[in-house]
Amino acid sequence: GILLLAEIQCQPASQFVKVSYTLHPSIDEGVKGLTDLVAGTSGTTGTCGPSAPEFIDGLHLAKSGETLVISGDFVENPEGLKDLRTKRMDRFWGDWYFEHALRTAAKLK
């Protein structure tokens, strides 16, 4: 069908998102991982559902058949995360999100 009217609720965002990556060996397992995140049954913490993360994304890597599941939560102050690397995605000369995700998937193998 055609969407004629939608009501959305805007949520405040913060400057940082703490992100986790999970590589699944197949699209079926990747979809299950996404479903578990949305349902809040994956053991993560967040404010969108019982324990669902605030940010969820999935990329199916066609050549390898794997699925990269990305989840994250907004972080107001990254000071408590000093041991983690900050990756900026807002500069035109920097990596594109997809390029960064492909390199991350390769590191997870």
C-alpha positions as CSV (number, residue, x, y, z in Angstrom):
1,G,0.0,0.0,0.0
2,I,0.8,3.7,-0.1
3,L,1.6,5.6,3.1
4,L,-0.6,8.7,3.0
5,L,-0.2,10.0,6.6
6,A,2.3,9.2,9.3
7,E,2.7,10.6,12.8
8,I,6.2,10.5,14.2
9,Q,7.6,11.4,17.5
10,C,11.0,13.1,17.5
11,Q,13.5,12.1,20.2
12,P,16.4,14.1,21.3
13,A,19.7,12.9,20.1
14,S,23.2,13.3,21.6
15,Q,26.5,14.0,19.9
16,F,27.8,10.4,20.5
17,V,26.6,6.9,20.0
18,K,28.3,3.9,21.7
19,V,28.2,1.2,19.0
20,S,28.5,-2.6,19.1
21,Y,29.0,-4.8,16.1
22,T,28.0,-8.5,15.8
23,L,28.9,-10.5,12.7
24,H,26.4,-13.4,11.9
25,P,27.4,-16.2,9.5
26,S,24.1,-16.0,7.5
27,I,21.2,-13.7,6.7
28,D,18.8,-15.9,8.8
29,E,21.0,-15.6,11.9
30,G,21.4,-11.9,11.2
31,V,17.7,-11.4,11.0
32,K,17.3,-13.3,14.3
33,G,19.9,-11.0,15.9
34,L,18.0,-7.9,14.7
35,T,14.7,-9.4,15.9
36,D,16.2,-10.1,19.3
37,L,17.5,-6.6,19.6
38,V,14.2,-5.0,18.6
39,A,12.4,-7.3,21.1
40,G,14.9,-6.4,23.8
41,T,15.8,-10.0,24.4
42,S,19.5,-9.8,23.4
43,G,20.8,-8.7,26.8
44,T,21.6,-5.2,25.7
45,T,20.5,-2.1,27.6
46,G,18.7,1.0,26.2
47,T,15.6,3.2,26.4
48,C,13.6,2.2,23.3
49,G,12.1,-1.0,24.7
50,P,12.5,-3.2,27.8
51,S,16.2,-3.4,27.0
52,A,16.4,-2.5,23.3
53,P,19.2,-0.3,22.0
54,E,18.4,3.2,20.7
55,F,20.1,2.5,17.4
56,I,19.8,-0.7,15.3
57,D,21.1,-1.3,11.8
58,G,21.9,-4.4,9.8
59,L,24.0,-4.9,6.6
60,H,24.0,-8.1,4.6
61,L,27.3,-8.7,3.0
62,A,26.4,-10.4,-0.3
63,K,29.8,-11.7,-1.3
64,S,30.4,-13.5,2.0
65,G,26.8,-14.2,2.9
66,E,27.4,-12.8,6.4
67,T,25.2,-10.2,8.1
68,L,26.7,-7.4,10.3
69,V,24.3,-6.2,13.0
70,I,25.1,-2.8,14.5
71,S,23.5,-1.6,17.7
72,G,24.1,1.4,19.9
73,D,22.9,3.8,22.5
74,F,23.3,7.6,22.8
75,V,26.0,8.8,25.1
76,E,25.9,12.3,26.4
77,N,29.5,12.4,27.8
78,P,32.2,10.1,26.3
79,E,34.5,10.7,29.3
80,G,33.6,7.4,30.8
81,L,34.5,5.7,27.5
82,K,38.2,6.8,27.3
83,D,39.4,3.3,26.3
84,L,37.1,3.3,23.2
85,R,38.0,5.0,19.9
86,T,35.9,7.8,18.6
87,K,35.0,7.6,14.9
88,R,33.7,10.7,13.2
89,M,31.2,10.2,10.3
90,D,30.4,13.8,9.6
91,R,33.3,14.9,7.4
92,F,33.1,14.7,3.6
93,W,36.7,13.5,3.4
94,G,36.3,10.8,6.0
95,D,35.2,7.2,5.5
96,W,31.6,6.5,4.5
97,Y,29.6,4.5,7.1
98,F,29.4,1.5,4.8
99,E,33.2,1.5,4.2
100,H,33.8,1.6,8.0
101,A,31.3,-1.2,8.5
102,L,33.0,-3.4,5.9
103,R,36.4,-3.0,7.6
104,T,34.8,-3.7,11.0
105,A,33.2,-6.9,9.7
106,A,36.6,-8.0,8.3
107,K,38.2,-7.5,11.8
108,L,35.4,-9.6,13.4
109,K,36.2,-12.7,11.3
